[in-house]
Amino acid sequence: MQLDKNNILVDIDGTVSEDISNENSNQFLGAYALDGAVKSVNTLYDQGNNITFFTSREEKDRSVTIQWLNRHNFKYHGLIMGKPRGGNYVWIDNLSVTGIKYSYANNWSNILQGFRKVIRK
């Protein structure tokens, strides 16, 4: 088991793209990427982290989601669809877990700085 590897789960809507609900899934492909998101996620990827997008988008939207990620040149290892919608998230695991909340008040350079503080690499 490789313990020095970071497995980073990244939400899509409202985190790396404009916030579009599943009810408006016809708009997913035309969504804009948030400022700094591509560069920051790709930096984390290039540093050797395992990037997996974890989204509430439904399985029926997998193809359009992959097209969108590729169109915007995101580097990633995996895509998990169907994250539970709404509420807060609690993760129980036998390994270390760290959460960083992204909001529009933040920006991706602040997220990278926060990541460096909590993950001493």
Helices and strands as residue ranges (DSSP letters): E 7-10, G 22-30, H 37-46, E 50-54, G 59-61, H 62-71, E 78-80, H 108-118
